[in-house]
Every structure is written in C-alpha cells, then in structure tokens.
C-alpha cells in the first residue's frame, strides 16, 4: 500500500462513519471535523471522488 491508498482508506472510513450517523439522525460535529481533515490530507495525495466511491460502494 502507498500513502495515497492509506489516506484514501482513512478518509473513506471517516466519511462512512459520518454517513452512518446521518442515517441515524445527526452526526457528531467532531466526527465531521475529523472527516474533513482526513479528506484534506487525502487531497494532498491526489485522492479523488472516484477513489472514495470505490471504497464506500456496498460490497
């Protein structure tokens, strides 16, 4: 695995957590901030929306 993949996986996990919270009501603001930060870091490594889509797609 490389840094781009690690960053994409971390951000996708954070996003998934926020999406699940949205399904259950209201997300935790700290989790939203963490997801935003993770996505910002992932952006530096060239992670795209398509990378997130692949990781967040139902299995």
PyMOL Python script that loads the backbone (N, CA, C, O; Angstrom):
from pymol import cmd

cmd.read_pdbstr("""\
ATOM      1  N   UNK A   1       0.843  -1.167   0.000  1.00  0.00           N
ATOM      2  CA  UNK A   1       0.000   0.000   0.000  1.00  0.00           C
ATOM      3  C   UNK A   1       0.899   1.244   0.000  1.00  0.00           C
ATOM      4  O   UNK A   1       2.025   1.210   0.497  1.00  0.00           O
ATOM      5  N   UNK A   2       0.394   2.310  -0.550  1.00  0.00           N
ATOM      6  CA  UNK A   2       1.160   3.556  -0.576  1.00  0.00           C
ATOM      7  C   UNK A   2       0.428   4.632   0.220  1.00  0.00           C
ATOM      8  O   UNK A   2      -0.667   4.403   0.732  1.00  0.00           O
ATOM      9  N   UNK A   3       1.043   5.800   0.316  1.00  0.00           N
ATOM     10  CA  UNK A   3       0.445   6.880   1.113  1.00  0.00           C
ATOM     11  C   UNK A   3      -0.913   7.312   0.582  1.00  0.00           C
ATOM     12  O   UNK A   3      -1.817   7.611   1.362  1.00  0.00           O
ATOM     13  N   UNK A   4      -1.067   7.348  -0.749  1.00  0.00           N
ATOM     14  CA  UNK A   4      -2.364   7.739  -1.322  1.00  0.00           C
ATOM     15  C   UNK A   4      -3.446   6.766  -0.884  1.00  0.00           C
ATOM     16  O   UNK A   4      -4.526   7.184  -0.466  1.00  0.00           O
ATOM     17  N   UNK A   5      -3.168   5.480  -0.975  1.00  0.00           N
ATOM     18  CA  UNK A   5      -4.160   4.477  -0.574  1.00  0.00           C
ATOM     19  C   UNK A   5      -4.474   4.565   0.921  1.00  0.00           C
ATOM     20  O   UNK A   5      -5.632   4.469   1.330  1.00  0.00           O
ATOM     21  N   UNK A   6      -3.431   4.749   1.727  1.00  0.00           N
ATOM     22  CA  UNK A   6      -3.655   4.884   3.177  1.00  0.00           C
ATOM     23  C   UNK A   6      -4.525   6.099   3.486  1.00  0.00           C
ATOM     24  O   UNK A   6      -5.452   6.020   4.292  1.00  0.00           O
ATOM     25  N   UNK A   7      -4.221   7.216   2.843  1.00  0.00           N
ATOM     26  CA  UNK A   7      -5.003   8.435   3.071  1.00  0.00           C
ATOM     27  C   UNK A   7      -6.441   8.256   2.600  1.00  0.00           C
ATOM     28  O   UNK A   7      -7.378   8.695   3.268  1.00  0.00           O
ATOM     29  N   UNK A   8      -6.613   7.613   1.451  1.00  0.00           N
ATOM     30  CA  UNK A   8      -7.962   7.380   0.927  1.00  0.00           C
ATOM     31  C   UNK A   8      -8.752   6.457   1.849  1.00  0.00           C
ATOM     32  O   UNK A   8      -9.931   6.699   2.105  1.00  0.00           O
ATOM     33  N   UNK A   9      -8.117   5.415   2.343  1.00  0.00           N
ATOM     34  CA  UNK A   9      -8.805   4.483   3.248  1.00  0.00           C
ATOM     35  C   UNK A   9      -9.223   5.164   4.545  1.00  0.00           C
ATOM     36  O   UNK A   9     -10.337   4.968   5.030  1.00  0.00           O
ATOM     37  N   UNK A  10      -8.322   5.964   5.101  1.00  0.00           N
ATOM     38  CA  UNK A  10      -8.619   6.661   6.352  1.00  0.00           C
ATOM     39  C   UNK A  10      -9.770   7.642   6.166  1.00  0.00           C
ATOM     40  O   UNK A  10     -10.690   7.690   6.982  1.00  0.00           O
ATOM     41  N   UNK A  11      -9.717   8.418   5.097  1.00  0.00           N
ATOM     42  CA  UNK A  11     -10.783   9.391   4.846  1.00  0.00           C
ATOM     43  C   UNK A  11     -12.108   8.686   4.552  1.00  0.00           C
ATOM     44  O   UNK A  11     -13.161   9.134   5.008  1.00  0.00           O
ATOM     45  N   UNK A  12     -12.066   7.604   3.807  1.00  0.00           N
ATOM     46  CA  UNK A  12     -13.297   6.874   3.491  1.00  0.00           C
ATOM     47  C   UNK A  12     -13.930   6.301   4.761  1.00  0.00           C
ATOM     48  O   UNK A  12     -15.153   6.311   4.900  1.00  0.00           O
ATOM     49  N   UNK A  13     -13.115   5.808   5.677  1.00  0.00           N
ATOM     50  CA  UNK A  13     -13.646   5.293   6.943  1.00  0.00           C
ATOM     51  C   UNK A  13     -14.303   6.414   7.752  1.00  0.00           C
ATOM     52  O   UNK A  13     -15.369   6.232   8.342  1.00  0.00           O
ATOM     53  N   UNK A  14     -13.648   7.569   7.767  1.00  0.00           N
ATOM     54  CA  UNK A  14     -14.226   8.711   8.492  1.00  0.00           C
ATOM     55  C   UNK A  14     -15.535   9.157   7.848  1.00  0.00           C
ATOM     56  O   UNK A  14     -16.503   9.460   8.546  1.00  0.00           O
ATOM     57  N   UNK A  15     -15.563   9.197   6.521  1.00  0.00           N
ATOM     58  CA  UNK A  15     -16.798   9.565   5.814  1.00  0.00           C
ATOM     59  C   UNK A  15     -17.907   8.554   6.069  1.00  0.00           C
ATOM     60  O   UNK A  15     -19.061   8.926   6.286  1.00  0.00           O
ATOM     61  N   UNK A  16     -17.553   7.279   6.041  1.00  0.00           N
ATOM     62  CA  UNK A  16     -18.547   6.239   6.283  1.00  0.00           C
ATOM     63  C   UNK A  16     -19.177   6.399   7.656  1.00  0.00           C
ATOM     64  O   UNK A  16     -20.384   6.223   7.820  1.00  0.00           O
ATOM     65  N   UNK A  17     -18.358   6.733   8.637  1.00  0.00           N
ATOM     66  CA  UNK A  17     -18.876   6.945   9.994  1.00  0.00           C
ATOM     67  C   UNK A  17     -19.872   8.101  10.024  1.00  0.00           C
ATOM     68  O   UNK A  17     -20.929   8.002  10.647  1.00  0.00           O
ATOM     69  N   UNK A  18     -19.531   9.191   9.349  1.00  0.00           N
ATOM     70  CA  UNK A  18     -20.431  10.349   9.312  1.00  0.00           C
ATOM     71  C   UNK A  18     -21.713  10.012   8.550  1.00  0.00           C
ATOM     72  O   UNK A  18     -22.801  10.402   8.975  1.00  0.00           O
ATOM     73  N   UNK A  19     -21.600   9.296   7.435  1.00  0.00           N
ATOM     74  CA  UNK A  19     -22.786   8.917   6.669  1.00  0.00           C
ATOM     75  C   UNK A  19     -23.718   8.040   7.501  1.00  0.00           C
ATOM     76  O   UNK A  19     -24.937   8.204   7.444  1.00  0.00           O
ATOM     77  N   UNK A  20     -23.160   7.118   8.267  1.00  0.00           N
ATOM     78  CA  UNK A  20     -23.990   6.265   9.132  1.00  0.00           C
ATOM     79  C   UNK A  20     -24.684   7.095  10.211  1.00  0.00           C
ATOM     80  O   UNK A  20     -25.839   6.846  10.555  1.00  0.00           O
ATOM     81  N   UNK A  21     -23.961   8.084  10.738  1.00  0.00           N
ATOM     82  CA  UNK A  21     -24.576   8.962  11.732  1.00  0.00           C
ATOM     83  C   UNK A  21     -25.705   9.779  11.107  1.00  0.00           C
ATOM     84  O   UNK A  21     -26.728  10.018  11.749  1.00  0.00           O
ATOM     85  N   UNK A  22     -25.524  10.204   9.869  1.00  0.00           N
ATOM     86  CA  UNK A  22     -26.584  10.938   9.168  1.00  0.00           C
ATOM     87  C   UNK A  22     -27.823  10.069   9.007  1.00  0.00           C
ATOM     88  O   UNK A  22     -28.949  10.545   9.157  1.00  0.00           O
ATOM     89  N   UNK A  23     -27.611   8.786   8.701  1.00  0.00           N
ATOM     90  CA  UNK A  23     -28.739   7.860   8.564  1.00  0.00           C
ATOM     91  C   UNK A  23     -29.496   7.712   9.885  1.00  0.00           C
ATOM     92  O   UNK A  23     -30.710   7.509   9.895  1.00  0.00           O
ATOM     93  N   UNK A  24     -28.770   7.816  10.992  1.00  0.00           N
ATOM     94  CA  UNK A  24     -29.369   7.635  12.317  1.00  0.00           C
ATOM     95  C   UNK A  24     -29.857   8.931  12.939  1.00  0.00           C
ATOM     96  O   UNK A  24     -30.403   8.920  14.042  1.00  0.00           O
ATOM     97  N   UNK A  25     -29.670  10.032  12.259  1.00  0.00           N
ATOM     98  CA  UNK A  25     -30.108  11.314  12.819  1.00  0.00           C
ATOM     99  C   UNK A  25     -29.126  12.416  12.514  1.00  0.00           C
ATOM    100  O   UNK A  25     -29.054  12.908  11.388  1.00  0.00           O
ATOM    101  N   UNK A  26     -28.366  12.802  13.524  1.00  0.00           N
ATOM    102  CA  UNK A  26     -27.449  13.924  13.371  1.00  0.00           C
ATOM    103  C   UNK A  26     -26.019  13.477  13.656  1.00  0.00           C
ATOM    104  O   UNK A  26     -25.767  12.812  14.661  1.00  0.00           O
ATOM    105  N   UNK A  27     -25.075  13.839  12.774  1.00  0.00           N
ATOM    106  CA  UNK A  27     -23.692  13.422  13.009  1.00  0.00           C
ATOM    107  C   UNK A  27     -23.027  14.233  14.120  1.00  0.00           C
ATOM    108  O   UNK A  27     -23.408  15.372  14.394  1.00  0.00           O
ATOM    109  N   UNK A  28     -22.054  13.636  14.733  1.00  0.00           N
ATOM    110  CA  UNK A  28     -21.254  14.293  15.767  1.00  0.00           C
ATOM    111  C   UNK A  28     -20.340  15.323  15.083  1.00  0.00           C
ATOM    112  O   UNK A  28     -19.602  14.976  14.160  1.00  0.00           O
ATOM    113  N   UNK A  29     -20.386  16.576  15.526  1.00  0.00           N
ATOM    114  CA  UNK A  29     -19.553  17.606  14.900  1.00  0.00           C
ATOM    115  C   UNK A  29     -18.058  17.268  14.899  1.00  0.00           C
ATOM    116  O   UNK A  29     -17.346  17.626  13.961  1.00  0.00           O
ATOM    117  N   UNK A  30     -17.583  16.588  15.934  1.00  0.00           N
ATOM    118  CA  UNK A  30     -16.175  16.205  15.968  1.00  0.00           C
ATOM    119  C   UNK A  30     -15.848  15.180  14.879  1.00  0.00           C
ATOM    120  O   UNK A  30     -14.766  15.218  14.293  1.00  0.00           O
ATOM    121  N   UNK A  31     -16.772  14.278  14.614  1.00  0.00           N
ATOM    122  CA  UNK A  31     -16.560  13.298  13.550  1.00  0.00           C
ATOM    123  C   UNK A  31     -16.580  13.966  12.178  1.00  0.00           C
ATOM    124  O   UNK A  31     -15.839  13.570  11.279  1.00  0.00           O
ATOM    125  N   UNK A  32     -17.429  14.980  12.021  1.00  0.00           N
ATOM    126  CA  UNK A  32     -17.473  15.719  10.755  1.00  0.00           C
ATOM    127  C   UNK A  32     -16.153  16.459  10.548  1.00  0.00           C
ATOM    128  O   UNK A  32     -15.606  16.464   9.444  1.00  0.00           O
ATOM    129  N   UNK A  33     -15.643  17.083  11.608  1.00  0.00           N
ATOM    130  CA  UNK A  33     -14.351  17.775  11.505  1.00  0.00           C
ATOM    131  C   UNK A  33     -13.232  16.792  11.174  1.00  0.00           C
ATOM    132  O   UNK A  33     -12.359  17.091  10.359  1.00  0.00           O
ATOM    133  N   UNK A  34     -13.257  15.634  11.798  1.00  0.00           N
ATOM    134  CA  UNK A  34     -12.232  14.619  11.538  1.00  0.00           C
ATOM    135  C   UNK A  34     -12.292  14.142  10.088  1.00  0.00           C
ATOM    136  O   UNK A  34     -11.254  13.947   9.456  1.00  0.00           O
ATOM    137  N   UNK A  35     -13.492  13.956   9.563  1.00  0.00           N
ATOM    138  CA  UNK A  35     -13.645  13.536   8.176  1.00  0.00           C
ATOM    139  C   UNK A  35     -13.143  14.625   7.227  1.00  0.00           C
ATOM    140  O   UNK A  35     -12.477  14.332   6.234  1.00  0.00           O
ATOM    141  N   UNK A  36     -13.466  15.873   7.538  1.00  0.00           N
ATOM    142  CA  UNK A  36     -12.985  16.984   6.709  1.00  0.00           C
ATOM    143  C   UNK A  36     -11.464  17.052   6.712  1.00  0.00           C
ATOM    144  O   UNK A  36     -10.849  17.259   5.666  1.00  0.00           O
ATOM    145  N   UNK A  37     -10.863  16.882   7.866  1.00  0.00           N
ATOM    146  CA  UNK A  37      -9.409  16.907   7.967  1.00  0.00           C
ATOM    147  C   UNK A  37      -8.794  15.750   7.183  1.00  0.00           C
ATOM    148  O   UNK A  37      -7.825  15.937   6.447  1.00  0.00           O
ATOM    149  N   UNK A  38      -9.356  14.563   7.345  1.00  0.00           N
ATOM    150  CA  UNK A  38      -8.844  13.397   6.629  1.00  0.00           C
ATOM    151  C   UNK A  38      -8.960  13.581   5.122  1.00  0.00           C
ATOM    152  O   UNK A  38      -8.063  13.196   4.372  1.00  0.00           O
ATOM    153  N   UNK A  39     -10.066  14.170   4.681  1.00  0.00           N
ATOM    154  CA  UNK A  39     -10.224  14.421   3.243  1.00  0.00           C
ATOM    155  C   UNK A  39      -9.225  15.474   2.763  1.00  0.00           C
ATOM    156  O   UNK A  39      -8.734  15.383   1.638  1.00  0.00           O
ATOM    157  N   UNK A  40      -8.922  16.454   3.583  1.00  0.00           N
ATOM    158  CA  UNK A  40      -7.927  17.458   3.217  1.00  0.00           C
ATOM    159  C   UNK A  40      -6.547  16.844   3.048  1.00  0.00           C
ATOM    160  O   UNK A  40      -5.824  17.166   2.105  1.00  0.00           O
ATOM    161  N   UNK A  41      -6.190  15.963   3.964  1.00  0.00           N
ATOM    162  CA  UNK A  41      -4.908  15.266   3.857  1.00  0.00           C
ATOM    163  C   UNK A  41      -4.903  14.377   2.613  1.00  0.00           C
ATOM    164  O   UNK A  41      -3.927  14.357   1.864  1.00  0.00           O
ATOM    165  N   UNK A  42      -5.985  13.652   2.399  1.00  0.00           N
ATOM    166  CA  UNK A  42      -6.069  12.766   1.235  1.00  0.00           C
ATOM    167  C   UNK A  42      -5.965  13.550  -0.062  1.00  0.00           C
ATOM    168  O   UNK A  42      -5.384  13.071  -1.036  1.00  0.00           O
ATOM    169  N   UNK A  43      -6.522  14.747  -0.078  1.00  0.00           N
ATOM    170  CA  UNK A  43      -6.457  15.588  -1.277  1.00  0.00           C
ATOM    171  C   UNK A  43      -5.010  15.905  -1.653  1.00  0.00           C
ATOM    172  O   UNK A  43      -4.670  15.967  -2.835  1.00  0.00           O
ATOM    173  N   UNK A  44      -4.175  16.101  -0.658  1.00  0.00           N
ATOM    174  CA  UNK A  44      -2.753  16.379  -0.901  1.00  0.00           C
ATOM    175  C   UNK A  44      -2.108  15.219  -1.673  1.00  0.00           C
ATOM    176  O   UNK A  44      -1.202  15.435  -2.478  1.00  0.00           O
ATOM    177  N   UNK A  45      -2.573  14.005  -1.426  1.00  0.00           N
ATOM    178  CA  UNK A  45      -2.018  12.823  -2.081  1.00  0.00           C
ATOM    179  C   UNK A  45      -2.748  12.467  -3.376  1.00  0.00           C
ATOM    180  O   UNK A  45      -2.479  11.428  -3.979  1.00  0.00           O
ATOM    181  N   UNK A  46      -3.668  13.327  -3.798  1.00  0.00           N
ATOM    182  CA  UNK A  46      -4.336  13.113  -5.079  1.00  0.00           C
ATOM    183  C   UNK A  46      -5.543  12.205  -5.047  1.00  0.00           C
ATOM    184  O   UNK A  46      -5.946  11.679  -6.085  1.00  0.00           O
ATOM    185  N   UNK A  47      -6.128  12.010  -3.882  1.00  0.00           N
ATOM    186  CA  UNK A  47      -7.329  11.177  -3.766  1.00  0.00           C
ATOM    187  C   UNK A  47      -8.496  11.926  -4.414  1.00  0.00           C
ATOM    188  O   UNK A  47      -8.678  13.122  -4.188  1.00  0.00           O
ATOM    189  N   UNK A  48      -9.276  11.216  -5.214  1.00  0.00           N
ATOM    190  CA  UNK A  48     -10.397  11.808  -5.940  1.00  0.00           C
ATOM    191  C   UNK A  48     -11.723  11.244  -5.439  1.00  0.00           C
ATOM    192  O   UNK A  48     -11.759  10.303  -4.646  1.00  0.00           O
ATOM    193  N   UNK A  49     -12.799  11.835  -5.916  1.00  0.00           N
ATOM    194  CA  UNK A  49     -14.139  11.343  -5.581  1.00  0.00           C
ATOM    195  C   UNK A  49     -14.315   9.902  -6.039  1.00  0.00           C
ATOM    196  O   UNK A  49     -14.999   9.120  -5.379  1.00  0.00           O
ATOM    197  N   UNK A  50     -13.707   9.548  -7.154  1.00  0.00           N
ATOM    198  CA  UNK A  50     -13.797   8.159  -7.638  1.00  0.00           C
ATOM    199  C   UNK A  50     -13.124   7.192  -6.669  1.00  0.00           C
ATOM    200  O   UNK A  50     -13.594   6.070  -6.482  1.00  0.00           O
ATOM    201  N   UNK A  51     -12.024   7.625  -6.052  1.00  0.00           N
ATOM    202  CA  UNK A  51     -11.366   6.782  -5.053  1.00  0.00           C
ATOM    203  C   UNK A  51     -12.300   6.527  -3.877  1.00  0.00           C
ATOM    204  O   UNK A  51     -12.389   5.406  -3.375  1.00  0.00           O
ATOM    205  N   UNK A  52     -12.997   7.579  -3.439  1.00  0.00           N
ATOM    206  CA  UNK A  52     -13.948   7.419  -2.335  1.00  0.00           C
ATOM    207  C   UNK A  52     -15.113   6.519  -2.754  1.00  0.00           C
ATOM    208  O   UNK A  52     -15.544   5.660  -1.985  1.00  0.00           O
ATOM    209  N   UNK A  53     -15.610   6.713  -3.951  1.00  0.00           N
ATOM    210  CA  UNK A  53     -16.743   5.920  -4.431  1.00  0.00           C
ATOM    211  C   UNK A  53     -16.413   4.432  -4.417  1.00  0.00           C
ATOM    212  O   UNK A  53     -17.239   3.608  -4.023  1.00  0.00           O
ATOM    213  N   UNK A  54     -15.213   4.097  -4.845  1.00  0.00           N
ATOM    214  CA  UNK A  54     -14.807   2.680  -4.842  1.00  0.00           C
ATOM    215  C   UNK A  54     -14.744   2.131  -3.436  1.00  0.00           C
ATOM    216  O   UNK A  54     -15.121   0.983  -3.201  1.00  0.00           O
ATOM    217  N   UNK A  55     -14.275   2.926  -2.505  1.00  0.00           N
ATOM    218  CA  UNK A  55     -14.121   2.448  -1.136  1.00  0.00           C
ATOM    219  C   UNK A  55     -15.450   2.419  -0.373  1.00  0.00           C
ATOM    220  O   UNK A  55     -15.636   1.596   0.524  1.00  0.00           O
ATOM    221  N   UNK A  56     -16.357   3.308  -0.725  1.00  0.00           N
ATOM    222  CA  UNK A  56     -17.624   3.400   0.008  1.00  0.00           C
ATOM    223  C   UNK A  56     -18.752   2.593  -0.633  1.00  0.00           C
ATOM    224  O   UNK A  56     -19.831   2.467  -0.053  1.00  0.00           O
ATOM    225  N   UNK A  57     -18.512   2.054  -1.809  1.00  0.00           N
ATOM    226  CA  UNK A  57     -19.554   1.278  -2.505  1.00  0.00           C
ATOM    227  C   UNK A  57     -19.898   0.030  -1.685  1.00  0.00           C
ATOM    228  O   UNK A  57     -19.016  -0.607  -1.110  1.00  0.00           O
ATOM    229  N   UNK A  58     -21.173  -0.306  -1.640  1.00  0.00           N
ATOM    230  CA  UNK A  58     -21.565  -1.530  -0.923  1.00  0.00           C
ATOM    231  C   UNK A  58     -20.902  -2.752  -1.547  1.00  0.00           C
ATOM    232  O   UNK A  58     -20.729  -2.844  -2.762  1.00  0.00           O
ATOM    233  N   UNK A  59     -20.541  -3.675  -0.682  1.00  0.00           N
ATOM    234  CA  UNK A  59     -19.879  -4.898  -1.176  1.00  0.00           C
ATOM    235  C   UNK A  59     -20.860  -5.897  -1.719  1.00  0.00           C
ATOM    236  O   UNK A  59     -20.462  -6.972  -2.169  1.00  0.00           O
TER     237      UNK A  59
END
""", "prot")
cmd.dss("prot")
cmd.show_as("cartoon", "prot")
cmd.util.cbc("prot")
cmd.orient("prot")
